[in-house]
Amino acid sequence: MLDRKNMLTNRDSVLHGLSNRGEKFAREAESILSLLQSAADMQRKLEEKQATLNAASKSKSHEKEVIAQLKVLSNEVAEMKSHVKAAEETIHGRLQSLPNIPLPDVPVGKEARENVTLREVGEKRSIARPQDYLTLAEKLDIIDMPRGAKVSGSRFGYLKGAGALLEFALVQYAMRELTKAGFIAVVPPVIINEQYMEAMGYLSQGGEEEVYRLEKDKQYLVGTSEQSVGPYYADEIIPESEAPKKYAAFSTCFRREAGSYGKDTKGILRVHQFDKVEMFVVAAPEQSEALHQELLAMQEKLVAGLELPYRVVQLCTGDLGFPSAKTYDIECWLPGQNGGAGEYRETHSTSNTTDYQARALNIRVKGKDGKNGIAHLLNGTAFAIGRTIIAILENYQQADGSVRVPSVLQPFMHGLTDIRIA
């Protein structure tokens, strides 16, 4: 949620930033600014009327006229409070329709094709006739989509045998590297209350269609562990000396993929259930930019450790997620995609949501001066397991149809160095 005071005092810059995300957001913000100004006027008049009532209440007169005047003033104050409360509820609801304001160095653009590639890293392997991961996985009997569809419906599958071992190897590799870097390992709940899904900014602008809601309980299944780790410090104050708080969270995630009909319908690239290791940071505002770069560096370290070719992309304003003020994606090279011609596909994302989520969650940091400020929250993929397995299968495929296990994962594979047809 945006800062109301900042919207009023920095009106032009707020409207400019939101217009870079889409003109409809700037128009909505202008409307909300009018409501904020009206609410401020109502609040001022209420305070004046309350002061008049307080002064009149001090009268020791029991005359009927005085008592009648107090009753009138009291009714007027009650009515004004009701109007102020209604205005507040309206503003609160309308503010949820506004995304975060992009940071100044975010490239301006309307859609994904205007994202900016910052660098390409790693050498693409020479593979004579590359196969796509699903062809490989089915021959190796490590992914079973037909039985997943039979049991749970489309876009569900089973990882089995070496496929399942690859998942746990990736988790252990990620946790080893992240805990060495000062992250605290955590396994969070995968069901959260409605107020927190809302506060994290994932129920606006069609977001409701992407999540699984438990209607009877007014709860949601998380689409990423960020959504359940973020509220961990809701309504709490963190001493600046203890910031940043860095977590490495493993969880199963659930997404409807409502906007992806016809896209990646086969295999495990875009499914309703997947596992993920997510980095999450609670920081003081002055720390967040450096920490964002740290998260990106950690992502690159993990991908480079697997020896996967990749590129780093900075998202333009029009492609940012709703809560994000700045986002980088890592896209790994998948040689078996696009009919064997290969293409880059997103495997990682890291975002600085600045104070957008923390404001709604009421997470604060107490500075050295004793004053409380709104925290900044950051997130970043360590491994989206399914997509990383895809990248491994396609990049490590051998001419005989086997797949070599990346050397950094071999210590976690129970002696398995390559995956072969049984």
C-alpha positions as CSV (number, residue, x, y, z in Angstrom):
1,M,0.0,0.0,0.0
2,L,1.3,3.5,-0.9
3,D,2.1,6.1,1.6
4,R,-0.7,8.7,1.8
5,K,1.5,11.4,3.1
6,N,3.9,10.9,0.2
7,M,1.1,10.9,-2.3
8,L,-0.1,14.3,-1.0
9,T,3.3,16.0,-0.6
10,N,4.9,14.5,-3.8
11,R,1.9,14.5,-6.0
12,D,3.6,15.1,-9.3
13,S,6.4,12.4,-8.8
14,V,3.8,9.9,-7.6
15,L,1.6,10.5,-10.6
16,H,4.6,10.3,-13.0
17,G,5.8,7.0,-11.5
18,L,2.3,5.5,-11.7
19,S,1.8,6.7,-15.2
20,N,4.9,4.8,-16.2
21,R,3.2,1.6,-15.0
22,G,0.0,2.5,-16.9
23,E,-2.1,5.6,-17.4
24,K,-5.1,3.9,-15.6
25,F,-3.1,3.9,-12.4
26,A,-2.3,7.6,-12.7
27,R,-6.0,8.4,-13.3
28,E,-7.0,6.3,-10.3
29,A,-4.3,8.0,-8.1
30,E,-5.7,11.4,-9.1
31,S,-9.1,10.4,-8.0
32,I,-7.8,9.0,-4.7
33,L,-5.8,12.2,-4.1
34,S,-9.1,14.1,-4.2
35,L,-10.6,11.7,-1.7
36,L,-7.5,12.1,0.6
37,Q,-7.8,15.9,0.5
38,S,-11.5,15.7,1.2
39,A,-10.9,13.3,4.1
40,A,-8.3,15.6,5.5
41,D,-10.7,18.5,5.4
42,M,-13.4,16.4,7.1
43,Q,-10.9,15.3,9.8
44,R,-9.9,18.9,10.4
45,K,-13.6,20.0,10.8
46,L,-14.2,17.0,13.1
47,E,-11.4,18.1,15.3
48,E,-12.7,21.6,15.4
49,K,-16.2,20.4,16.3
50,Q,-14.8,18.1,18.9
51,A,-12.8,20.9,20.5
52,T,-16.1,23.0,20.6
53,L,-17.9,20.1,22.3
54,N,-15.1,19.6,24.8
55,A,-15.1,23.3,25.7
56,A,-18.9,23.3,26.1
57,S,-18.8,20.1,28.2
58,K,-16.8,22.0,30.8
59,S,-19.7,24.3,31.5
60,K,-21.3,23.7,34.9
61,S,-24.6,25.1,33.8
62,H,-27.6,22.8,34.0
63,E,-29.8,25.1,31.9
64,K,-31.9,23.4,29.3
65,E,-30.4,25.5,26.5
66,V,-26.8,24.4,27.4
67,I,-27.8,20.8,27.7
68,A,-29.6,21.0,24.4
69,Q,-26.6,22.6,22.8
70,L,-24.3,19.8,24.1
71,K,-26.7,17.2,22.7
72,V,-26.7,18.9,19.3
73,L,-22.9,19.1,19.3
74,S,-22.6,15.5,20.4
75,N,-24.8,14.3,17.6
76,E,-22.9,16.4,15.1
77,V,-19.6,15.0,16.3
78,A,-21.0,11.4,16.1
79,E,-22.3,12.0,12.5
80,M,-19.0,13.5,11.4
81,K,-17.0,10.6,12.9
82,S,-19.3,8.3,10.9
83,H,-18.5,10.2,7.7
84,V,-14.8,10.2,8.4
85,K,-14.9,6.4,9.1
86,A,-16.7,5.8,5.8
87,A,-14.3,7.9,3.9
88,E,-11.4,6.1,5.5
89,E,-12.8,2.7,4.4
90,T,-13.3,3.9,0.9
91,I,-9.8,5.3,0.6
92,H,-8.3,2.1,2.1
93,G,-10.1,0.0,-0.5
94,R,-9.2,2.3,-3.4
95,L,-5.5,2.4,-2.4
96,Q,-5.3,-1.3,-2.9
97,S,-5.9,-0.8,-6.6
98,L,-2.6,1.1,-6.9
99,P,0.7,-0.7,-7.5
100,N,4.0,0.2,-6.1
101,I,5.9,3.2,-7.5
102,P,8.9,2.2,-9.7
103,L,12.3,3.2,-8.5
104,P,14.0,5.9,-10.7
105,D,16.4,3.5,-12.5
106,V,13.7,1.1,-13.7
107,P,13.4,1.3,-17.5
108,V,10.2,2.7,-18.8
109,G,8.1,0.4,-21.0
110,K,4.7,-1.0,-21.5
111,E,5.3,-4.8,-21.8
112,A,7.8,-7.6,-21.4
113,R,9.5,-7.1,-24.8
114,E,10.7,-3.8,-23.5
115,N,12.6,-5.4,-20.7
116,V,16.4,-4.7,-20.7
117,T,19.0,-7.5,-21.0
118,L,21.9,-6.5,-18.7
119,R,24.3,-9.4,-19.4
120,E,24.6,-13.0,-20.7
121,V,26.7,-15.4,-18.7
122,G,28.1,-18.9,-19.5
123,E,28.8,-20.8,-22.6
124,K,26.0,-22.6,-24.4
125,R,26.8,-26.3,-24.8
126,S,27.0,-27.7,-28.2
127,I,24.4,-30.4,-28.5
128,A,23.9,-32.1,-31.9
129,R,20.2,-32.8,-31.7
130,P,18.9,-31.4,-28.4
131,Q,15.7,-32.9,-27.0
132,D,13.2,-31.1,-24.8
133,Y,13.1,-32.0,-21.2
134,L,9.8,-33.8,-21.2
135,T,10.9,-36.1,-24.0
136,L,14.0,-36.9,-22.0
137,A,12.2,-37.2,-18.7
138,E,9.6,-39.6,-20.0
139,K,12.2,-41.9,-21.5
140,L,14.2,-41.8,-18.2
141,D,10.9,-42.4,-16.3
142,I,11.5,-39.5,-13.8
143,I,8.4,-37.3,-14.6
144,D,4.9,-38.7,-15.0
145,M,2.4,-36.2,-16.2
146,P,-0.4,-38.6,-17.5
147,R,-0.9,-40.1,-14.0
148,G,-0.7,-36.7,-12.4
149,A,-3.6,-35.6,-14.7
150,K,-5.5,-38.8,-13.9
151,V,-5.2,-38.2,-10.1
152,S,-5.3,-34.4,-9.8
153,G,-6.2,-32.9,-13.2
154,S,-4.3,-31.1,-15.9
155,R,-1.0,-29.3,-14.9
156,F,-0.2,-31.8,-12.2
157,G,2.6,-34.4,-12.3
158,Y,4.8,-36.7,-10.4
159,L,8.5,-36.4,-9.9
160,K,9.9,-39.9,-9.3
161,G,13.2,-41.7,-8.9
162,A,16.1,-39.5,-9.9
163,G,13.7,-36.7,-10.6
164,A,12.7,-36.6,-7.0
165,L,16.3,-36.9,-5.9
166,L,17.2,-33.9,-8.1
167,E,14.6,-31.9,-6.2
168,F,16.0,-32.7,-2.8
169,A,19.6,-32.2,-4.0
170,L,18.7,-28.7,-5.2
171,V,17.1,-27.9,-1.9
172,Q,20.1,-29.1,0.0
173,Y,22.5,-27.3,-2.3
174,A,20.5,-24.0,-2.0
175,M,20.2,-24.3,1.8
176,R,23.9,-25.0,2.2
177,E,24.9,-21.9,0.3
178,L,22.2,-19.6,1.8
179,T,22.9,-20.6,5.4
180,K,26.6,-19.9,4.8
181,A,25.6,-16.5,3.6
182,G,23.6,-15.7,6.8
183,F,20.1,-16.7,5.8
184,I,18.0,-18.5,8.3
185,A,16.3,-21.7,7.0
186,V,12.5,-21.8,7.5
187,V,9.6,-24.0,6.4
188,P,6.6,-21.7,6.6
189,P,2.8,-22.4,6.5
190,V,1.3,-22.8,3.0
191,I,-2.1,-21.5,4.2
192,I,-2.5,-17.9,5.2
193,N,-5.3,-15.7,6.4
194,E,-7.1,-13.4,3.9
195,Q,-5.8,-10.2,5.5
196,Y,-2.2,-11.1,4.9
197,M,-2.7,-12.2,1.3
198,E,-4.4,-8.9,0.8
199,A,-1.6,-7.0,2.6
200,M,1.1,-8.6,0.5
201,G,-0.6,-7.1,-2.6
202,Y,-1.6,-10.3,-4.4
203,L,-5.4,-9.9,-4.6
204,S,-5.5,-6.8,-6.8
205,Q,-5.8,-6.3,-10.6
206,G,-6.8,-9.9,-11.3
207,G,-4.5,-11.5,-8.6
208,E,-7.6,-13.1,-7.0
209,E,-7.8,-15.3,-10.1
210,E,-4.3,-16.7,-9.7
211,V,-4.6,-17.9,-6.1
212,Y,-6.4,-20.8,-4.5
213,R,-9.0,-19.7,-1.9
214,L,-10.3,-21.8,0.9
215,E,-13.8,-20.3,0.8
216,K,-15.1,-21.7,4.1
217,D,-12.1,-20.6,6.1
218,K,-11.4,-17.3,4.3
219,Q,-7.8,-18.4,3.8
220,Y,-5.5,-18.9,0.8
221,L,-2.9,-21.4,-0.4
222,V,0.4,-19.5,-1.0
223,G,1.7,-19.0,-4.6
224,T,5.2,-18.4,-3.2
225,S,6.6,-18.6,0.4
226,E,7.1,-14.9,0.3
227,Q,3.4,-14.6,1.0
228,S,3.6,-16.4,4.3
229,V,7.1,-15.2,5.4
230,G,6.3,-11.6,4.8
231,P,3.6,-11.4,7.5
232,Y,6.0,-13.1,10.0
233,Y,6.8,-9.6,11.6
234,A,3.3,-8.1,11.0
235,D,2.6,-5.4,13.6
236,E,6.1,-5.7,15.1
237,I,9.0,-3.3,15.4
238,I,12.6,-4.5,14.6
239,P,15.5,-2.7,16.1
240,E,17.8,-1.3,13.4
241,S,20.7,-3.2,15.0
242,E,18.9,-6.5,14.1
243,A,18.2,-5.6,10.5
244,P,18.4,-7.1,8.0
245,K,16.5,-10.3,8.8
246,K,17.3,-12.8,6.0
247,Y,15.3,-16.0,5.5
248,A,15.6,-19.0,3.1
249,A,12.2,-20.5,2.9
250,F,11.2,-23.9,1.4
251,S,7.6,-24.5,0.6
252,T,5.1,-26.0,-1.8
253,C,3.4,-23.3,-3.9
254,F,0.0,-23.3,-5.7
255,R,-1.1,-21.2,-8.6
256,R,-4.1,-21.4,-10.8
257,E,-2.2,-20.1,-13.9
258,A,-5.5,-18.5,-14.9
259,G,-3.9,-16.2,-17.5
260,S,-1.8,-18.9,-19.2
261,Y,-4.4,-21.0,-21.1
262,G,-2.7,-22.5,-24.1
263,K,0.8,-21.8,-22.8
264,D,3.2,-24.5,-21.7
265,T,0.3,-26.9,-21.1
266,K,2.5,-30.0,-21.2
267,G,5.1,-30.9,-18.6
268,I,6.2,-29.0,-15.4
269,L,7.2,-25.6,-16.7
270,R,3.8,-24.1,-15.8
271,V,1.9,-26.1,-13.2
272,H,-0.6,-25.7,-10.4
273,Q,1.7,-27.1,-7.7
274,F,5.5,-26.8,-7.4
275,D,8.2,-26.5,-4.8
276,K,10.5,-23.6,-4.3
277,V,13.3,-22.2,-2.2
278,E,12.7,-18.5,-1.7
279,M,14.9,-15.8,-0.2
280,F,13.1,-13.1,1.8
281,V,14.6,-10.1,3.6
282,V,13.2,-7.5,6.1
283,A,15.4,-4.5,5.9
284,A,15.8,-0.9,7.0
285,P,15.0,1.5,4.1
286,E,18.6,2.5,3.5
287,Q,19.7,-1.1,3.2
288,S,17.3,-2.3,0.6
289,E,19.0,-1.3,-2.7
290,A,22.3,-3.0,-1.6
291,L,20.4,-6.0,-0.4
292,H,18.6,-6.3,-3.7
293,Q,21.9,-6.5,-5.5
294,E,23.0,-9.1,-2.9
295,L,20.0,-11.2,-3.7
296,L,20.7,-11.0,-7.4
297,A,24.4,-11.9,-6.8
298,M,23.3,-15.0,-4.8
299,Q,21.0,-16.1,-7.6
300,E,23.8,-15.8,-10.1
301,K,26.1,-17.7,-7.8
302,L,23.6,-20.6,-7.5
303,V,22.9,-20.8,-11.2
304,A,26.6,-20.5,-12.0
305,G,27.3,-23.3,-9.6
306,L,25.1,-25.5,-11.7
307,E,27.0,-24.3,-14.8
308,L,23.9,-23.2,-16.6
309,P,24.1,-20.5,-19.2
310,Y,21.8,-17.6,-18.3
311,R,21.1,-13.9,-18.8
312,V,20.0,-11.2,-16.4
313,V,17.0,-9.1,-17.4
314,Q,15.7,-5.9,-15.7
315,L,12.0,-5.6,-16.0
316,C,10.5,-2.4,-17.4
317,T,7.8,-0.5,-15.5
318,G,4.9,-2.1,-17.4
319,D,6.1,-5.6,-16.6
320,L,6.6,-5.2,-12.8
321,G,4.6,-7.3,-10.4
322,F,2.0,-5.3,-8.5
323,P,4.0,-4.9,-5.2
324,S,7.4,-4.5,-6.9
325,A,9.3,-1.2,-7.2
326,K,12.2,-2.9,-9.1
327,T,12.7,-6.5,-10.4
328,Y,15.4,-8.5,-12.0
329,D,14.8,-11.8,-13.8
330,I,17.3,-14.6,-14.5
331,E,16.5,-16.6,-17.6
332,C,18.3,-19.8,-18.2
333,W,19.2,-21.1,-21.6
334,L,17.1,-24.2,-22.5
335,P,18.6,-25.8,-25.7
336,G,15.7,-28.2,-26.2
337,Q,13.0,-25.6,-26.4
338,N,11.7,-24.0,-29.6
339,G,12.0,-27.2,-31.6
340,G,15.6,-27.7,-30.6
341,A,16.7,-24.2,-31.6
342,G,16.8,-23.3,-27.9
343,E,15.5,-20.2,-26.0
344,Y,15.9,-18.4,-22.7
345,R,13.1,-19.0,-20.1
346,E,12.6,-17.3,-16.8
347,T,13.8,-19.4,-13.8
348,H,14.5,-16.7,-11.1
349,S,13.1,-13.4,-10.1
350,T,14.1,-10.9,-7.4
351,S,12.2,-7.8,-6.3
352,N,12.5,-4.9,-4.0
353,T,9.0,-4.0,-2.8
354,T,10.3,-1.1,-0.7
355,D,7.7,-0.1,1.9
356,Y,4.7,-1.2,-0.1
357,Q,4.0,-4.5,1.6
358,A,5.5,-3.6,4.9
359,R,3.2,-0.6,5.2
360,A,0.1,-2.8,4.9
361,L,1.6,-5.3,7.3
362,N,2.7,-2.6,9.8
363,I,6.3,-3.8,10.0
364,R,8.6,-1.1,11.3
365,V,12.3,-0.6,12.0
366,K,13.4,1.4,15.0
367,G,16.3,3.7,14.0
368,K,19.2,4.8,16.1
369,D,17.3,8.0,16.8
370,G,14.5,6.1,18.4
371,K,12.1,6.8,15.6
372,N,10.1,4.1,13.9
373,G,10.1,3.9,10.1
374,I,8.4,1.5,7.7
375,A,10.6,-1.5,6.8
376,H,11.5,-2.5,3.3
377,L,10.8,-6.1,2.1
378,L,12.7,-7.9,-0.6
379,N,12.3,-11.4,-2.2
380,G,14.2,-13.5,-4.6
381,T,14.0,-17.0,-6.0
382,A,16.8,-19.4,-4.9
383,F,15.4,-22.3,-6.9
384,A,12.0,-22.9,-8.5
385,I,12.5,-26.6,-8.4
386,G,10.6,-27.7,-11.5
387,R,12.1,-25.0,-13.8
388,T,15.6,-25.7,-12.5
389,I,15.2,-29.4,-13.2
390,I,14.1,-28.5,-16.7
391,A,17.3,-26.5,-17.2
392,I,19.4,-29.3,-15.9
393,L,17.8,-32.0,-18.1
394,E,18.2,-29.9,-21.3
395,N,21.7,-28.6,-20.6
396,Y,23.2,-31.9,-19.3
397,Q,21.6,-34.3,-21.8
398,Q,24.0,-36.7,-23.5
399,A,24.0,-38.2,-27.0
400,D,22.9,-41.6,-25.6
401,G,19.8,-40.1,-23.9
402,S,21.3,-40.0,-20.4
403,V,21.6,-36.9,-18.3
404,R,24.7,-36.0,-16.3
405,V,24.1,-34.7,-12.8
406,P,25.8,-31.3,-12.2
407,S,28.9,-31.8,-10.0
408,V,27.6,-29.5,-7.2
409,L,24.5,-31.8,-6.8
410,Q,26.3,-35.1,-6.9
411,P,27.1,-35.1,-3.1
412,F,23.3,-35.1,-2.5
413,M,22.4,-37.7,-5.1
414,H,23.3,-40.9,-3.1
415,G,26.1,-41.8,-5.5
416,L,24.2,-41.1,-8.7
417,T,26.4,-39.2,-11.2
418,D,24.2,-39.6,-14.2
419,I,20.6,-40.5,-15.0
420,R,20.0,-43.4,-17.4
421,I,17.2,-45.5,-18.7
422,A,16.7,-48.4,-16.3
